[in-house]
């Protein structure tokens, strides 16, 4: 607890660093996520614990519980989570990544977006009923001049409520393996909160009893196996970047101008002028080790590194260099999908036009975490251009070495080269890692499954014939 002099100090630095705004990381311990060093007495784990007790009491109410679960399902991004800001209807506090996911869900989802007339009032009533049991939350509200009475003022849209606090906005409810349970019949659930090291493997929790409307004061430990066998809800911190941008889906090509390549093709038959669009259609992760980092979620990043060629008007080379393209970043793969080896549809654009001179391209697979720096990747890419003859070639003429940093908090997993020849000659068929069967125009197409470490994927290629 702060003494009075601590509160005066906190108010002086409050304008410089909001207690629950952007995170900072310390070099001494990269696993620790701190909301603000100057107000470190407000332990973020204790805060998460109190939020879990508050939200756990709220989720004992069936309507509130159904609302939270339905909203996480509606988001439909494999995250199995929904922010407290979204549940409270506080649009300005919803993290950017979730805003993008919700906008997409609103376009694609046939179901109406969940709404609740009682969730906010239930939180407020529960907050008042638990007065004295939530000292960290109450202290946070005092530091930011949020009175207990201010919570009820929020019903009328007033400020200084718990919903306006960054503590409330910077957390989400995560339901790992929620599809494994019939929540209509759930009698008990573990309400947990994330530890400082989100990849610790376990988290602490209290058991909440739906029938009695109470929770056990005794703490338990939950891990991935527990969450798979019994229902768990977790309070997780949100790591969000305001400049996060979703990668646009592949451009639409009219059917009369494109060919879905459903058989292997001679790469020499597709010229430099033709358009060869390549998608990563689906992915799956087959390694249970990814589940040991409970309660952290599994997120995947894929990059393409290729050779870029710029020519002078006389056909000589002006510039030949490597470039990096972000194919997919922070793609959620749920714990169930990892545990059971399920395919995840991503439809990520790998290359909008794989030119002939790009003899090979590097497929880079990384995992995304909640802490750490930028991973590095090294390799070479091949260029097919004969400068003496001033012409593109299907065979490589020279190589370019590359070294790139990936995005923040990435861990390099695997890198391999895919040749243009190989991409076209191995569209379908089993070449060691099986096939993925799709029905196209009434026929079964057995797409060639590729392997990049523990990541499996397959490519779909679209061909547009451009007259010479």
C-alpha positions as CSV (number, residue, x, y, z in Angstrom):
1,X,0.0,0.0,0.0
2,X,1.1,3.6,-0.6
3,X,1.4,6.0,2.3
4,X,0.3,9.6,1.8
5,X,3.7,10.8,0.6
6,X,3.7,8.0,-2.0
7,X,0.4,9.3,-3.3
8,X,1.8,12.8,-3.6
9,X,4.8,11.5,-5.5
10,X,2.5,9.4,-7.8
11,X,0.5,12.5,-8.6
12,X,3.6,14.4,-9.6
13,X,4.7,11.8,-12.1
14,X,1.3,10.8,-13.3
15,X,1.3,13.4,-16.1
16,X,4.6,11.9,-17.4
17,X,3.7,8.2,-17.3
18,X,0.2,6.9,-17.0
19,X,0.1,3.9,-14.8
20,X,-1.7,1.6,-17.2
21,X,-0.7,2.9,-20.6
22,X,2.0,1.6,-23.0
23,X,4.2,-1.1,-21.6
24,X,8.0,-0.9,-21.0
25,X,10.4,-3.7,-20.7
26,X,13.5,-3.9,-18.6
27,X,16.8,-5.3,-19.8
28,X,17.4,-7.1,-16.6
29,X,14.3,-9.3,-17.0
30,X,12.8,-9.4,-20.5
31,X,9.9,-11.5,-19.2
32,X,8.6,-8.8,-16.9
33,X,5.9,-6.5,-18.3
34,X,5.7,-3.3,-16.2
35,X,3.0,-0.8,-16.4
36,X,5.2,2.0,-15.0
37,X,8.4,1.8,-13.0
38,X,7.6,4.9,-11.0
39,X,4.4,3.4,-9.7
40,X,5.8,-0.1,-9.4
41,X,4.2,-0.6,-5.9
42,X,1.0,-1.2,-7.8
43,X,2.0,-4.7,-8.9
44,X,0.6,-5.6,-12.3
45,X,0.1,-9.3,-11.3
46,X,-1.9,-8.3,-8.2
47,X,-3.9,-6.0,-10.4
48,X,-4.7,-8.8,-12.8
49,X,-5.6,-11.0,-9.8
50,X,-8.1,-8.4,-8.6
51,X,-9.5,-7.9,-12.1
52,X,-9.9,-11.7,-12.3
53,X,-11.8,-11.8,-9.0
54,X,-14.1,-8.9,-10.2
55,X,-14.7,-10.4,-13.6
56,X,-15.0,-13.9,-12.2
57,X,-17.9,-12.7,-10.0
58,X,-19.5,-11.0,-13.0
59,X,-19.2,-14.2,-15.1
60,X,-21.1,-16.1,-12.5
61,X,-24.1,-14.4,-14.0
62,X,-25.3,-16.5,-17.0
63,X,-26.2,-13.5,-19.2
64,X,-22.8,-11.9,-18.7
65,X,-21.0,-15.2,-19.2
66,X,-22.8,-15.9,-22.4
67,X,-22.2,-12.4,-23.6
68,X,-18.4,-12.6,-23.1
69,X,-18.2,-16.1,-24.7
70,X,-20.4,-15.1,-27.7
71,X,-18.3,-11.9,-28.3
72,X,-15.0,-13.9,-28.3
73,X,-16.6,-16.3,-30.8
74,X,-18.0,-13.5,-32.9
75,X,-14.5,-12.0,-33.3
76,X,-13.5,-15.2,-35.0
77,X,-9.8,-14.7,-35.2
78,X,-8.6,-17.8,-33.3
79,X,-7.6,-15.7,-30.3
80,X,-10.4,-17.1,-28.1
81,X,-10.5,-13.7,-26.3
82,X,-12.3,-10.4,-26.1
83,X,-11.1,-7.2,-24.5
84,X,-12.8,-5.8,-21.4
85,X,-13.2,-2.5,-23.3
86,X,-15.2,-4.3,-26.0
87,X,-17.4,-6.0,-23.4
88,X,-18.0,-2.6,-21.8
89,X,-18.8,-1.0,-25.1
90,X,-15.9,1.5,-24.7
91,X,-15.0,1.9,-28.4
92,X,-12.2,4.3,-27.8
93,X,-10.3,1.8,-25.6
94,X,-10.6,-1.2,-27.9
95,X,-7.0,-2.2,-29.1
96,X,-6.3,-1.6,-32.7
97,X,-5.7,-5.3,-33.5
98,X,-9.1,-6.2,-32.1
99,X,-10.8,-3.3,-34.0
100,X,-9.4,-4.8,-37.2
101,X,-10.7,-8.2,-36.3
102,X,-14.1,-6.9,-35.3
103,X,-14.4,-4.9,-38.5
104,X,-13.7,-8.1,-40.5
105,X,-16.1,-10.1,-38.4
106,X,-18.9,-7.6,-39.0
107,X,-18.4,-8.0,-42.7
108,X,-18.2,-11.8,-42.8
109,X,-20.3,-13.0,-39.8
110,X,-23.9,-13.9,-40.5
111,X,-24.7,-13.6,-36.8
112,X,-25.5,-10.3,-35.1
113,X,-22.8,-8.7,-33.0
114,X,-23.4,-9.6,-29.4
115,X,-24.7,-6.9,-27.1
116,X,-25.6,-6.6,-23.4
117,X,-27.7,-4.2,-21.5
118,X,-26.5,-5.5,-18.2
119,X,-22.8,-6.2,-18.4
120,X,-21.7,-2.7,-17.4
121,X,-24.2,-2.4,-14.6
122,X,-23.2,-5.9,-13.4
123,X,-19.5,-4.9,-13.2
124,X,-20.5,-1.7,-11.3
125,X,-22.7,-3.6,-8.9
126,X,-20.1,-6.2,-8.3
127,X,-17.4,-3.6,-7.8
128,X,-19.5,-2.0,-5.1
129,X,-20.3,-5.4,-3.5
130,X,-16.6,-6.2,-3.4
131,X,-15.6,-2.9,-1.8
132,X,-12.6,-3.5,0.4
133,X,-11.6,-6.7,-1.4
134,X,-9.9,-4.9,-4.4
135,X,-7.3,-2.6,-2.8
136,X,-5.0,-2.4,-5.9
137,X,-7.9,-1.3,-8.1
138,X,-9.1,1.1,-5.5
139,X,-5.6,2.6,-5.1
140,X,-5.3,2.9,-8.9
141,X,-8.6,4.8,-9.0
142,X,-7.4,7.1,-6.3
143,X,-4.2,7.9,-8.1
144,X,-6.1,8.8,-11.2
145,X,-8.8,10.7,-9.3
146,X,-11.5,8.1,-9.9
147,X,-13.8,7.8,-7.0
148,X,-15.8,4.8,-6.1
149,X,-19.0,6.8,-6.8
150,X,-17.5,7.6,-10.2
151,X,-18.2,4.0,-11.3
152,X,-21.9,4.5,-11.1
153,X,-21.6,7.8,-12.9
154,X,-20.4,5.9,-15.9
155,X,-23.9,4.6,-16.6
156,X,-24.8,8.0,-17.7
157,X,-21.7,8.4,-19.8
158,X,-19.8,10.3,-17.2
159,X,-16.0,10.2,-16.8
160,X,-13.8,9.0,-14.0
161,X,-15.2,5.5,-13.9
162,X,-13.6,2.1,-13.8
163,X,-14.3,1.7,-17.5
164,X,-12.2,4.8,-18.3
165,X,-9.2,3.4,-16.6
166,X,-6.3,2.0,-18.6
167,X,-6.2,-0.9,-16.2
168,X,-9.6,-2.0,-17.4
169,X,-8.8,-1.2,-21.1
170,X,-5.5,-3.0,-21.2
171,X,-6.8,-6.4,-20.3
172,X,-8.9,-9.1,-22.0
173,X,-10.7,-12.3,-21.1
174,X,-9.2,-15.4,-22.7
175,X,-11.1,-18.7,-22.9
176,X,-8.6,-21.4,-23.9
177,X,-10.2,-24.5,-25.4
178,X,-13.7,-22.9,-24.9
179,X,-15.1,-25.1,-27.7
180,X,-14.3,-28.2,-25.7
181,X,-17.0,-27.3,-23.1
182,X,-20.7,-26.9,-23.0
183,X,-20.8,-23.7,-21.1
184,X,-24.5,-23.9,-20.6
185,X,-23.9,-26.9,-18.3
186,X,-20.6,-25.7,-16.7
187,X,-21.0,-25.8,-12.9
188,X,-17.4,-24.6,-12.0
189,X,-14.8,-22.7,-13.8
190,X,-11.3,-21.6,-12.9
191,X,-10.8,-17.8,-13.1
192,X,-7.1,-17.2,-13.6
193,X,-4.7,-14.3,-14.2
194,X,-1.5,-14.1,-16.2
195,X,1.8,-14.2,-14.4
196,X,4.6,-11.8,-15.2
197,X,6.3,-14.3,-17.4
198,X,3.4,-15.2,-19.8
199,X,5.3,-18.2,-21.0
200,X,5.9,-19.7,-17.5
201,X,3.7,-22.7,-18.2
202,X,1.2,-22.2,-15.3
203,X,-0.9,-19.5,-13.9
204,X,-2.7,-19.1,-10.6
205,X,-6.5,-19.3,-10.3
206,X,-9.6,-19.5,-8.1
207,X,-12.4,-21.9,-8.6
208,X,-15.8,-20.2,-9.2
209,X,-19.0,-22.1,-8.4
210,X,-21.9,-21.2,-10.7
211,X,-24.5,-22.9,-8.5
212,X,-23.6,-21.2,-5.3
213,X,-22.4,-17.9,-6.8
214,X,-19.2,-18.0,-4.8
215,X,-15.5,-18.7,-5.3
216,X,-13.0,-20.7,-3.3
217,X,-10.4,-18.6,-1.4
218,X,-7.8,-21.4,-2.0
219,X,-5.6,-20.7,-5.0
220,X,-4.9,-23.5,-7.5
221,X,-2.4,-23.8,-10.4
222,X,-3.7,-24.3,-14.0
223,X,-1.7,-25.3,-17.1
224,X,-2.4,-26.3,-20.6
225,X,-3.5,-29.8,-19.7
226,X,-5.8,-28.5,-17.0
227,X,-7.4,-25.9,-19.4
228,X,-8.0,-28.7,-21.9
229,X,-9.8,-30.8,-19.3
230,X,-11.7,-28.2,-17.4
231,X,-13.1,-24.7,-18.3
232,X,-10.8,-21.8,-17.6
233,X,-11.1,-18.0,-18.1
234,X,-8.0,-15.9,-17.9
235,X,-7.3,-12.2,-17.4
236,X,-4.5,-11.4,-19.9
237,X,-2.7,-8.1,-20.5
238,X,-3.1,-6.7,-24.0
239,X,0.0,-6.0,-26.1
240,X,-1.1,-3.7,-28.8
241,X,0.6,-1.2,-31.2
242,X,-1.5,1.7,-32.5
243,X,0.3,1.5,-35.8
244,X,-0.6,-2.1,-36.3
245,X,-1.9,-2.6,-39.8
246,X,-3.7,-5.7,-41.1
247,X,-2.3,-7.1,-44.3
248,X,-4.7,-6.6,-47.2
249,X,-6.3,-9.8,-48.6
250,X,-5.2,-10.8,-52.1
251,X,-6.6,-8.6,-54.9
252,X,-9.6,-9.9,-56.7
253,X,-9.0,-11.2,-60.3
254,X,-12.1,-11.7,-62.5
255,X,-12.7,-15.4,-63.3
256,X,-12.5,-14.8,-67.0
257,X,-8.9,-13.6,-66.7
258,X,-7.5,-16.1,-64.3
259,X,-6.8,-19.8,-64.0
260,X,-6.6,-21.7,-60.8
261,X,-3.6,-24.0,-61.3
262,X,-4.8,-27.4,-60.1
263,X,-2.1,-29.4,-61.7
264,X,1.7,-29.2,-62.0
265,X,3.0,-26.8,-64.6
266,X,6.2,-26.4,-66.6
267,X,7.6,-23.2,-65.2
268,X,9.1,-22.2,-68.6
269,X,5.5,-21.9,-69.9
270,X,4.7,-18.9,-67.7
271,X,6.5,-15.8,-68.9
272,X,7.8,-12.7,-67.2
273,X,4.7,-10.8,-68.5
274,X,2.2,-13.3,-67.2
275,X,0.8,-12.8,-63.7
276,X,1.5,-15.6,-61.2
277,X,-0.3,-14.8,-57.9
278,X,0.6,-17.1,-54.9
279,X,-1.3,-17.5,-51.7
280,X,-0.5,-19.3,-48.5
281,X,-3.9,-21.0,-48.2
282,X,-3.7,-22.8,-44.8
283,X,-1.2,-23.5,-42.1
284,X,-0.9,-25.8,-39.1
285,X,1.5,-26.3,-36.3
286,X,2.4,-29.8,-35.1
287,X,4.5,-29.5,-32.0
288,X,3.0,-29.8,-28.5
289,X,6.0,-27.8,-27.2
290,X,4.1,-24.7,-28.4
291,X,1.5,-25.4,-25.7
292,X,4.0,-25.5,-22.8
293,X,4.2,-21.7,-22.8
294,X,0.8,-21.4,-21.1
295,X,-1.0,-19.0,-20.8
296,X,0.7,-17.2,-23.7
297,X,-1.1,-17.6,-27.1
298,X,0.5,-19.0,-30.2
299,X,1.1,-16.4,-32.9
300,X,2.7,-16.9,-36.2
301,X,4.6,-14.6,-38.5
302,X,5.6,-15.4,-42.1
303,X,7.9,-13.3,-44.3
304,X,9.0,-13.5,-48.0
305,X,12.4,-12.4,-49.0
306,X,13.0,-12.1,-52.7
307,X,15.3,-10.6,-55.3
308,X,14.3,-7.2,-56.7
309,X,15.6,-6.1,-60.1
310,X,15.6,-2.6,-61.6
311,X,16.8,-2.2,-65.2
312,X,18.1,0.8,-67.1
313,X,16.5,1.8,-70.4
314,X,19.2,-0.1,-72.3
315,X,18.6,-3.3,-70.4
316,X,21.6,-3.1,-68.1
317,X,21.1,-3.7,-64.4
318,X,20.5,-0.5,-62.4
319,X,20.0,-2.2,-59.1
320,X,19.8,-5.8,-57.8
321,X,18.9,-6.2,-54.2
322,X,17.0,-8.3,-51.7
323,X,13.7,-7.2,-50.2
324,X,11.5,-8.4,-47.3
325,X,7.7,-8.6,-47.5
326,X,5.5,-9.2,-44.5
327,X,3.2,-12.0,-45.6
328,X,1.5,-12.5,-42.2
329,X,2.1,-11.2,-38.7
330,X,0.6,-12.1,-35.4
331,X,-1.7,-14.8,-36.9
332,X,-3.4,-16.5,-34.0
333,X,-3.3,-20.3,-33.8
334,X,-5.5,-21.5,-31.0
335,X,-4.4,-24.1,-28.4
336,X,-6.9,-26.6,-29.7
337,X,-5.6,-26.2,-33.3
338,X,-2.1,-26.8,-32.1
339,X,-3.0,-29.7,-29.8
340,X,-5.1,-31.5,-32.5
341,X,-3.0,-30.5,-35.5
342,X,-5.9,-28.7,-37.1
343,X,-5.5,-26.6,-40.3
344,X,-6.0,-22.8,-40.0
345,X,-7.3,-20.9,-43.0
346,X,-5.2,-17.8,-43.5
347,X,-5.4,-17.0,-47.3
348,X,-2.3,-14.8,-46.9
349,X,-0.8,-13.2,-50.1
350,X,2.7,-14.5,-50.6
351,X,3.4,-12.8,-53.9
352,X,1.0,-10.9,-56.1
353,X,3.2,-11.7,-59.2
354,X,6.0,-14.1,-59.0
355,X,8.2,-13.0,-61.8
356,X,10.5,-15.2,-63.9
357,X,13.6,-13.4,-62.7
358,X,12.8,-14.3,-59.1
359,X,14.3,-17.8,-59.4
360,X,13.7,-18.5,-55.8
361,X,12.2,-16.8,-52.7
362,X,12.8,-17.4,-49.1
363,X,9.9,-18.5,-46.9
364,X,10.6,-17.4,-43.3
365,X,8.6,-18.7,-40.3
366,X,8.8,-17.0,-36.9
367,X,6.8,-17.1,-33.7
368,X,5.6,-13.9,-32.1
369,X,5.9,-13.4,-28.3
370,X,5.0,-10.8,-25.7
371,X,8.6,-9.8,-25.0
372,X,12.0,-9.9,-26.6
373,X,13.7,-8.1,-29.5
374,X,13.7,-8.6,-33.2
375,X,14.9,-12.0,-34.6
376,X,17.4,-12.0,-37.5
377,X,17.4,-14.2,-40.6
378,X,20.2,-14.7,-43.1
379,X,20.3,-16.4,-46.5
380,X,20.5,-15.9,-50.3
381,X,18.1,-15.3,-53.1
382,X,18.7,-16.1,-56.8
383,X,18.2,-13.7,-59.8
384,X,17.5,-14.9,-63.3
385,X,18.7,-12.2,-65.6
386,X,21.4,-12.4,-68.3
387,X,22.9,-8.9,-68.5
388,X,25.0,-9.7,-71.6
389,X,22.0,-10.9,-73.5
390,X,19.7,-8.3,-71.8
391,X,17.0,-11.0,-71.1
392,X,15.3,-12.7,-68.3
393,X,16.1,-16.4,-67.8
394,X,14.4,-19.3,-66.0
395,X,17.8,-20.3,-64.6
396,X,19.7,-18.4,-61.9
397,X,22.5,-16.2,-63.0
398,X,23.7,-14.7,-59.7
399,X,22.9,-14.8,-56.0
400,X,22.3,-12.0,-53.5
401,X,23.1,-12.4,-49.8
402,X,20.7,-11.0,-47.3
403,X,20.3,-10.4,-43.6
404,X,17.2,-8.9,-42.1
405,X,15.6,-8.1,-38.8
406,X,12.1,-9.3,-38.3
407,X,9.3,-7.5,-36.3
408,X,9.3,-6.9,-32.6
409,X,9.1,-9.8,-30.2
410,X,9.8,-12.4,-32.9
411,X,11.7,-15.7,-32.5
412,X,13.2,-17.1,-35.7
413,X,12.0,-20.7,-36.3
414,X,12.7,-21.8,-39.9
415,X,13.8,-20.5,-43.3
416,X,13.9,-22.3,-46.6
417,X,14.0,-21.3,-50.3
418,X,11.2,-22.1,-52.7
419,X,12.2,-22.0,-56.4
420,X,9.7,-20.8,-59.0
421,X,10.3,-24.0,-60.8
422,X,9.4,-26.0,-57.6
423,X,6.4,-23.9,-56.8
424,X,4.9,-24.6,-60.3
425,X,6.0,-28.3,-60.6
426,X,4.9,-29.2,-57.1
427,X,1.4,-27.7,-56.9
428,X,-0.3,-31.0,-56.3
429,X,1.0,-34.4,-55.2
430,X,2.6,-36.0,-52.1
431,X,6.3,-35.2,-51.9
432,X,6.9,-36.4,-48.4
433,X,4.5,-34.4,-46.2
434,X,1.1,-35.5,-47.5
435,X,-1.6,-33.6,-49.3
436,X,-4.5,-31.3,-48.5
437,X,-7.6,-32.2,-50.4
438,X,-10.0,-29.5,-51.7
439,X,-13.0,-29.9,-54.0
440,X,-12.8,-27.4,-56.9
441,X,-15.4,-27.5,-59.7
442,X,-16.5,-30.9,-58.4
443,X,-13.0,-32.5,-58.6
444,X,-10.7,-33.3,-55.7
445,X,-7.4,-31.4,-55.9
446,X,-4.6,-32.8,-53.8
447,X,-2.5,-29.8,-52.9
448,X,1.1,-30.5,-52.0
449,X,1.8,-29.9,-48.3
450,X,5.1,-28.2,-47.6
451,X,7.0,-28.1,-44.3
452,X,8.9,-25.3,-42.6
453,X,10.1,-26.7,-39.3
454,X,7.0,-27.4,-37.2
455,X,4.8,-25.3,-39.6
456,X,3.0,-27.1,-42.4
457,X,1.4,-25.1,-45.2
458,X,0.3,-25.3,-48.8
459,X,0.3,-22.8,-51.7
460,X,-2.4,-22.0,-54.2
461,X,-1.4,-20.4,-57.4
462,X,-3.5,-18.2,-59.7
463,X,-2.4,-17.6,-63.3
464,X,-3.3,-14.7,-65.5
465,X,-2.3,-15.1,-69.1
466,X,-1.0,-11.8,-70.5
467,X,-0.6,-11.7,-74.3
468,X,3.0,-11.1,-75.5
